[in-house]
Amino acid sequence: MDVLLVGQPNVGKSVLFSRITGVRTIASNYPGTTVSYARGKMRIGEHDYEVVDAPGTYSLEPLDEASRVAVRLIDQARRIVNVVDSTHLERNLPFTLEVLAQKKPTVVALNMSDEAHCRGILIDAEKLAEKLGVPVVPTVARSGEGVKSLVLTLLSLPLPDVQRLREKQQGEHERTATGHPWHHPHLPHHTPGSLLEQRALEHDTGAPESGERARSIRESAGKGKGQTATGLDHAHLDRHRIWQKVGDIVEEVQTLTRHHYSFAQRLEELSVHPVWGSLIALLVLAFCFSLVRLIGEFLIAGTVGIIGEPWLEVPFGTELFFERTLKPFLTMLSGALGPGSFLHGLLIGTLINGEIDFMQSFGILTSGIFIPLGVVLPYLLSFYLVLSLLEDSGYLPRLAVFLDSIMHRLGLHGYAIIPTLLGLGCNVPGIMATRILETRRQRFITATLISIAVPCAALQAMVVGLVGNRGFWPLAVVYGSLFLIWLLIGIILRFVSRGFRPELLIEIPPYRVPACRALLLKLWMRISSFLVEALPVIIGALLVVNVLYQLEIFSYLAHFTAPVINRLWGMPEESIVPLMVGILRKDVALGMFTPLQLTTRQLIIGSVVLSMFFPCLATLVVLFRELGFWDGMKSLGIMLLAVIITGSALNLIL
């Protein structure tokens, strides 16, 4: 790669990346890991340069997957931009020294320099460049200030001979764990002689070496001419010396002046207050859910409203688009195939009142296309938009910290609340978002809880509509039961699941106004990831399920499960049909309870069981894709056991 952006979390790397590359970006996972990074193209004159945004990490010590990926990317990079938060210079510089020790052409981007100025922090960029031995360019990535100067400065740096030689080679091969990328992050790693000669931190920062120490290093270098680089991997610098040097640098280049508290800073303090923080969290979550539903329903049906009847209807949305563009063609195809034929049932599905219904026909070309594109995608779009707003504004890390103690009781940490919140809109992006969690154990617990006890927005709308008509308490029992199940299963999995339990280490950035350009870029990257990764698999799985449905496999399954439905759950035997339909579409399946004339008790049990019973097909496919086959089967086993016990318990209690 030509240019690599590295830095600690929340230093503005993503915003700077979007400024440099525009919208020509690709989001993907690093090979063999679940750590994602972004890559794009930057055009300067007639030349295109590949730019990569490395995952944010606090250190190059290979202690977690993100730092390992960052080390590998640094090893492959020709030029490096180290993005530094100007408002927290002292906290960022140890990582900068680790990057500079790699001896790659590097420029330090002193980002958020406008915020530092507002806070009374003045940094002498020229003196800092002198101390670090590399160019330092003040930037404001949100407005683009200093970005052009940064790029031109970076490209003006000469590439070392070893880099030029590497550029002539075709491709880049991935090295093994025992090879080159696993050097100690404080050490440069080109030739044995230079590695020992440049080993001291003072040399990295341009400071002279003491006489005795310098002679010792030169003697070691002379003796080490025949050694290999990997033989020196275990030598490293004292961390105390690093912080001492950082303190000396900051003292010389940074000046603090008096400043007044802004409204945003006062709001930051209130956000983590034990009492006011809870109130702010409730208000923010209520606003976010309302906004997600408002945007989602508008994109689907062209209606404007949050609860109850819509406030306004306009001729817009995916429903109208499919009705006007695809339905006429499918109606002609339906007549040509003939209702009742195998091919008609597979492609078109069942006609509802003699017409195609994109929500209920369940054909590959009807519900198979409409559900992921016409229903899931709009809610995915609205949720990712709101999530990006929370991320870029700086509130999401505060919410994670605020809920950390609760999530720890489930064997997770506060950041697991993000996939859970996504799951309340649609389980598909919720499970895909478990990639942000560090360990396989955390991803398994979170994905399992989402697939079992987190109802999607479409299902919630039906629950509120049907169960809510029976009164407030039936609705409270449904949601209370699901929350209790989520809590109990999480506690159980905390003790029975093996694996490392990391603590929450997260940077809390200041509140900022999100940059529109970066917001849209992040939204596009996430949506395109869903379209490329999940959509083809979902449509393929729908094809398989429709074939099984046409072969009447589901009817045999319904007869087999009748004792559980009738005796343990107290539901009529006909309830198995909505439960099986729930594999394709849960909100439609809940509506199929209406003609069964269920009692309030049966409707409560049916709603809870349907919410927990097999996740919809889209979620099921993504669940296996993210967890793998065996962990996916474990998750389904937990789901079946939980739904049988819960349905039986509700039947006894109610």
C-alpha positions, 0 to 999 in steps of 0.5 A: 500500500502507498499510504497508511493512516495509523493512530489511537481510537477517536483521533479523527482518522476516519474523517481524515481518510474520507477527506483524502479518498472521497467515496472511493473506498472499500471496507473489509476484514483483514485476512484471517481476522474479524478486524475491519479496515478501510482502503481507498484511492487518492489521486494526485496529478496523474497518479493514484495512491492506495490509502488504508485506514488501519484499526485504531489501537493504543499500542503496537504491542501485539496483545490483541487482534487490532494491534496485530493487524496494525503491525502487519499493515505498518510492515507493508506500508510505504508511507505512514501518516500518524494521526494525533489528537492535539487536545491529548498530545501527551497521551498520543505521543507514546504510540507515535514513538512506537510508529517512528521506531519502525523507520518508515517515511512518516508524517505526524498529522496534528489533528483537531488543532482547532479544538486544541486552540479553543481549549487554550492548548498551543502546540509549536508544530515546528519544535515538535517536528524537530524533537520527533525528527519527522514533519508535523502538520497541523490539520482540521480533518472536518474542514479540510484545513491542512490536509493538502499540506499534509499529503504534499509533505508526505509524498515529498518524503524520499523512500528508503532504498529497501522500500524501493526494492520492495516496490519492484517486487510483484505483490506483497506476501503475508508473513507468518507469526514467526516472521517479520511482523512480530518484531517488538514495536519499539524497535526498527527492523531493517538491518541488524546493524542499524537496528542496534544503532538506533535502539535508544529512544533518544536517537528516535527523537533526535536527542544526543546519546550519552557517551558511555551508552552510545559506545555500548550501542556501537559496540553491540552493533559491531558485534551484531553484524551477523545476527538476524533481525528476529534474534533481536525481537526481545530487546526493548526499551523501558516504558518508564523512559518513554513516558519520561521522554514524552513528558520532556517533549510536551513540556517544551512544545505545548503551552496551556492558556486559560479558557472558559468551559463551553456548553459541550464540555459541561454536557460532557460532565453531565453525561457521566453523572450518576443521575443526570447521565441516566436521564440523558441516556434515556432521552437519547435512546428514546430519540434514536429509536423514534428517529430510526422508526421515523426514517425506516417507515418513511423509506418503506411506506412513505409514512411519517409517524412514530406510533399509532396512525401515521401523521402524514403519507406521501407517495414514496417508499420501497413498497410503492417502487416494487408495486409500480416497477416489479409487480406488473412483470411478476403478475404476467409471469404468474399468469404464464406459470399458472398458480398452483404449479411447483415453479409458480410456488417457488418463484411467485409464491402464494397469491393473496386474494388473487394478487401478489403480496410482497409481504406474504407471497413468500416467493423468491421473486416476491418476498425473497427480494422485497424483504431484504431490499424493501424492508431490511435495507431501509431499517438498516440504513436508518439504524446505521445513520443513527449509529454513525451520528452517535459515534461521530458526536462522541456519545456512543463511548459514553453510553458504553461506559455507562452500561458497562457494569450491567453488561459485565454481569452477562460476561460482556463489556459496555461496547456490546450494547451497540450490536444489541441496539442495532438488533432492536432495529434489525437482527441482521446488522446487530449480529454483523456488528458483533465484529467490533467485540474483541473475543470469540466468546463475546461475539458468541454471547452477544449474537446468541442473545440478539437472535433469541431475545431481541425483537426487530423493529418490524416485529415490535410494531406488530406486537404493539399493535396486536398485544397492545389492543388487549391492554397495557399489562399484556404488552408489559408481560411480553417485553418483561419476559423477553428482557428477563430471558435476555438477562438470564441467558446472558448470566448463564452463558457468562459462566458456561462459555469459555474464553478471555473476558476483556475489560472495557478500554475505550477512549471517550472523545469530546462532543463534536458536530458530526461531519456530513461527508464522513457520516455519508461515507461511513454509511455507504461503507456499512450498507455496501458491506451488507449488500456484498456479504449478506444479501446473496447468501440470504437470497440463496437461503430463501431459495432452499427454504422455498424448495422445502416448503414446496415439498411439504417438509414443513407440514411434517415438521408441524405434525411432529411438534404438535405435542409441544405446541398444544400440551406444553404451551397451551396453544392450538395446533394451528399455531405451528403454521405462524411459527414456521412462517416466522422463519421467513417473516416474523411480523407477518407470522404474528399477524397470522395469529389473528384469525385463530381467535387466541385468548389474551394468555395464548396471545402473550405466549405466542408473541414471546415464543414467536420472538424467541423461536427460530430467527428469521432466515436473514438473521439465521444466515448471518448468524452462521456466517459470523459464528461459524457452523458449530457455534451457530448450532450451539446458539440454535440449541440454546434457543430451542431449549430456552423457547421450550422452557419459556413457553412452558413456564408462561403457560403455567404462570399465566 
